Amino acid sequence: MSEAQFEKETDQKGAFVRQTSAFRERVTADGSSGFQAAPGRYHLYVCYACPWASRTIIYRKLKGLEDVISMTAVDPVRDEKGWRFMADEPDPINGFEYLSEAYRLTDPDFDDRVTVPVLWDKETDRAVNNESSEIIRMLGTEFDQWAGNPGLDLYPEPLRGEIDRLNERIYNSINNGVYRAGFATTQEAYEDAFVELFEALDFIDDLLAEQRYLTGEEPTEADWRLFVTLIRFDAVYVGHFKCNQRRIADYDNLAGYLRDLYQLPGIRDTVNMDHIKRHYYITHPKINPTRIVPMGPILDLESDPGRSHL
């Protein structure tokens, strides 16, 4: 078995087992959770390189919450101390140098891997939540009183069952599947993740042959949860994580679908390919010990998606 990138998150069979998010409180519109939604009270710590953080950046943009929830992006190159704030974008809330300080202020006994995103409460000086799937649900509903786009419902009641089923497969096999392949330390663990990943991508490609988005005519939460992996796939996961059976560009429907989502208003602003590539290739020395960042590939994200007929 080769040396693991994250030893605490690697099992005896060499498979990557992602840690559980540490902070799971909720912000609610009525304050019944103990954390009441309010403009200016909460702050998002993110990294443009991280797909989990990108979910929250996208939701903040789509819901029109830029003036309601402030945001700071950390340096995409994570060093031995973890996520570091950049000199040109310092932490405006607490003056932290590293995001780990926010974790320790919230829980002095925290001793796991520090992750993004983090939803921070300025009023109580603590992290409310660092689980992206829960943060996007809060951004999607609890701040509608002040949102620029309050009518946007990315988790509509009639589609929730379908969205949940899609989310489960997308997360396990695709979102986390690329990491399970990339961080595997045995051939068996890698192949298990690899096969599951491409079976899921084939399934999604077939689904998209019949409809424009995953649940019909409009994008929902499931689409944005998938998008954050697709946008990184050809630039990073194909080579760095050895997910090289096919590129997204090689799929009949996924390729146009990715362009379709990318070209929707505001989404380009949430994608920073320089941050994405530098993060993965520089901060995983067990996988890429030279830390050389590849110059390619050329990505076609601006041509006609060819999806409007569906």
C-alpha positions in Angstrom: 0.0 0.0 0.0 1.4 3.4 -1.0 1.5 6.4 1.4 -1.8 8.1 1.8 -2.4 11.8 1.2 -4.7 11.9 4.3 -3.8 9.0 6.6 -6.6 9.6 9.0 -9.1 9.3 6.1 -7.7 6.1 4.6 -9.0 2.7 5.7 -7.1 -0.6 5.9 -8.1 -1.5 2.3 -6.5 1.7 1.0 -9.8 3.4 0.3 -10.4 7.1 1.0 -13.1 7.7 3.7 -14.0 11.3 4.0 -14.2 12.8 7.5 -17.6 14.0 8.8 -18.2 17.7 9.0 -17.6 19.1 12.5 -20.1 22.0 12.8 -23.7 21.3 12.0 -25.8 24.1 13.5 -28.5 25.8 11.3 -29.4 29.4 10.5 -33.1 29.8 10.3 -35.3 32.7 9.2 -37.3 32.6 12.5 -34.3 32.1 14.7 -35.7 28.9 16.3 -32.3 27.2 15.8 -30.5 29.8 17.9 -29.0 31.4 14.8 -31.4 33.8 13.2 -30.9 34.9 9.6 -30.1 38.6 9.3 -28.2 40.7 6.8 -24.6 41.3 7.7 -24.5 38.8 10.5 -22.9 35.9 8.7 -19.7 35.4 6.7 -18.6 32.7 4.3 -15.1 31.4 4.3 -14.5 29.7 1.0 -11.8 28.7 -1.5 -12.5 28.9 -5.3 -10.5 25.7 -5.8 -12.7 23.6 -3.6 -15.8 22.0 -5.2 -17.7 21.9 -1.8 -17.0 25.6 -1.3 -18.0 26.4 -4.9 -21.5 25.1 -4.2 -21.9 27.9 -1.6 -20.4 30.5 -3.9 -22.8 29.6 -6.6 -25.8 29.7 -4.3 -24.8 33.1 -2.9 -24.5 34.4 -6.5 -27.8 32.9 -7.8 -29.8 33.9 -4.8 -28.5 37.5 -4.9 -27.0 37.4 -1.4 -23.7 39.2 -2.0 -24.8 42.2 0.1 -26.4 40.0 2.8 -23.6 37.5 3.5 -20.0 38.7 3.2 -17.3 36.3 1.9 -13.6 35.8 2.0 -11.6 33.3 -0.2 -8.5 31.7 1.2 -5.3 31.0 -0.7 -5.8 28.0 -3.1 -2.3 26.6 -2.2 -2.8 24.9 1.2 0.4 24.6 3.1 1.4 22.4 6.0 -0.7 24.6 8.4 -3.8 24.3 6.2 -5.8 27.0 4.5 -4.1 30.4 4.7 -5.6 33.8 4.0 -4.0 35.7 1.2 -2.2 39.0 1.6 -4.5 40.7 -0.9 -7.6 39.3 0.7 -7.0 39.1 4.5 -9.6 37.9 6.9 -11.8 41.0 7.6 -13.7 39.5 10.5 -11.1 38.3 13.0 -7.8 38.9 11.4 -7.0 35.2 11.3 -3.9 34.1 9.4 -5.2 30.6 9.0 -8.7 29.2 8.8 -7.7 26.7 11.5 -7.9 29.6 14.0 -11.6 29.8 13.3 -12.0 26.1 14.0 -10.1 26.3 17.3 -12.0 29.3 18.4 -15.2 27.4 17.9 -13.9 24.1 19.3 -10.5 24.2 21.1 -10.3 20.4 20.9 -10.7 20.2 17.1 -8.0 18.0 15.7 -9.1 16.9 12.2 -8.6 18.3 8.8 -9.7 21.9 8.4 -12.1 22.3 5.4 -14.0 24.9 3.5 -16.6 26.2 3.3 -17.3 27.6 6.7 -20.4 29.7 7.6 -19.3 32.0 10.4 -21.5 33.9 12.9 -20.1 37.4 13.6 -22.4 37.8 16.6 -21.3 34.8 18.6 -17.8 34.5 17.1 -18.1 30.9 16.0 -18.5 28.6 13.1 -22.1 27.7 12.6 -21.7 25.1 9.9 -19.0 23.6 7.6 -21.1 21.1 5.7 -21.7 22.5 2.2 -24.8 20.5 1.5 -26.5 22.1 4.6 -25.1 25.6 3.9 -26.6 25.7 0.4 -30.0 24.7 1.8 -29.8 27.7 4.3 -28.7 30.1 1.5 -31.5 28.7 -0.6 -34.4 29.6 1.8 -33.5 31.2 5.1 -32.4 34.6 3.8 -35.1 35.2 1.2 -36.3 38.3 3.0 -33.2 40.1 1.9 -32.2 38.1 -1.2 -32.0 39.7 -4.6 -33.6 36.7 -6.2 -36.0 35.4 -3.5 -38.2 33.5 -5.9 -35.5 31.1 -7.0 -36.3 27.7 -5.6 -33.5 25.2 -6.2 -35.2 22.5 -4.1 -38.8 22.6 -5.1 -41.2 20.5 -3.1 -42.5 18.4 -6.1 -39.0 17.4 -7.1 -37.4 16.8 -3.7 -37.5 13.0 -3.8 -36.0 13.0 -7.3 -33.3 15.5 -6.3 -32.4 13.6 -3.2 -32.0 10.4 -5.1 -29.8 12.1 -7.7 -27.8 13.8 -5.0 -27.0 10.5 -3.3 -25.6 8.9 -6.4 -23.9 12.1 -7.6 -22.2 12.6 -4.2 -21.1 9.0 -3.6 -20.0 8.1 -7.1 -19.0 11.4 -8.8 -18.4 14.3 -6.3 -16.6 12.1 -3.8 -15.9 9.4 -6.4 -13.1 11.3 -8.0 -11.5 11.7 -4.6 -11.9 8.1 -3.8 -10.1 7.3 -7.0 -7.4 10.0 -6.6 -6.7 9.3 -2.9 -6.8 5.5 -3.1 -3.6 3.8 -2.0 -4.3 0.3 -3.4 -5.2 -0.8 -7.0 -8.3 -2.4 -5.7 -9.7 0.7 -4.0 -8.8 2.8 -7.0 -10.5 0.5 -9.5 -13.7 0.2 -7.4 -14.0 4.0 -7.3 -13.1 4.3 -11.0 -15.7 1.9 -12.2 -18.4 3.4 -10.0 -17.5 6.9 -11.2 -17.8 6.2 -14.9 -21.0 4.1 -14.5 -22.5 7.1 -12.8 -21.3 9.5 -15.5 -22.7 7.2 -18.2 -26.0 7.1 -16.4 -26.1 11.0 -16.2 -25.1 11.3 -19.9 -28.0 9.0 -20.9 -30.4 11.0 -18.7 -29.4 14.2 -20.3 -30.1 12.9 -23.8 -33.8 13.3 -23.0 -34.0 16.5 -20.9 -32.0 19.7 -20.6 -31.3 19.5 -16.9 -31.3 16.6 -14.4 -34.9 17.0 -13.3 -36.4 18.8 -16.3 -36.5 22.2 -17.8 -34.7 24.2 -15.0 -31.5 23.7 -13.0 -32.0 22.5 -9.4 -29.8 21.7 -6.5 -28.8 18.4 -8.1 -27.4 20.2 -11.2 -25.2 22.6 -9.2 -23.9 19.8 -7.0 -22.9 18.0 -10.1 -21.5 21.1 -11.9 -18.7 21.7 -9.4 -17.2 18.3 -10.2 -17.7 18.5 -14.0 -16.0 21.9 -14.2 -12.9 20.5 -12.6 -12.9 17.1 -14.3 -11.0 17.6 -17.6 -8.5 20.1 -16.1 -7.7 18.1 -12.9 -9.4 14.8 -12.2 -8.6 13.2 -15.6 -4.8 13.4 -15.0 -4.2 14.2 -11.3 -6.8 11.7 -9.9 -6.3 9.2 -12.8 -10.0 9.4 -13.8 -9.1 8.9 -17.4 -11.5 6.6 -19.1 -13.2 9.5 -20.8 -13.1 13.3 -20.5 -16.3 15.2 -20.0 -15.6 16.7 -23.4 -15.9 13.2 -24.9 -19.5 12.7 -23.7 -22.3 13.4 -26.1 -24.6 15.2 -23.6 -22.5 16.0 -20.5 -20.2 18.3 -22.6 -23.0 20.6 -23.7 -24.7 20.4 -20.4 -21.5 21.6 -18.6 -21.3 24.6 -21.1 -25.0 25.3 -20.6 -24.6 25.6 -16.8 -21.3 27.5 -17.1 -22.9 30.1 -19.4 -25.9 30.9 -17.2 -25.7 34.5 -15.7 -23.1 34.8 -13.0 -21.7 31.3 -13.0 -18.5 32.2 -14.8 -17.7 34.5 -11.9 -17.7 31.6 -9.5 -15.1 29.6 -11.5 -11.4 30.3 -11.1 -9.5 27.7 -13.1 -6.1 29.1 -12.0 -7.0 28.5 -8.4 -8.4 25.1 -9.1 -5.3 23.8 -10.9 -2.8 25.3 -8.5 -4.6 23.9 -5.5 -4.8 20.3 -6.7 -1.4 20.0 -8.3 0.6 21.9 -5.6 -1.1 20.7 -2.4 -1.2 17.0 -2.9 2.5 16.1 -2.8 1.9 12.4 -2.3 0.2 12.4 -5.7 2.2 15.0 -7.5 5.6 15.3 -5.6 7.1 17.7 -8.2 4.2 20.2 -7.7 4.4 21.0 -11.4 1.1 22.6 -12.6 0.2 21.5 -16.2 -0.3 24.3 -18.7 -3.3 22.5 -20.4 -5.8 21.4 -21.3 -7.6 23.9 -23.5 -11.2 23.9 -22.2 -14.2 24.6 -24.5 -16.7 26.3 -22.2 -17.9 29.2 -24.4 -19.2 27.5 -27.5 -22.9 26.8 -28.1 -24.1 24.2 -25.6 -26.7 22.9 -28.1 -29.2 22.2 -25.3 -32.0 24.7 -25.9 -34.0 22.3 -28.0 -34.6 20.0 -25.0 
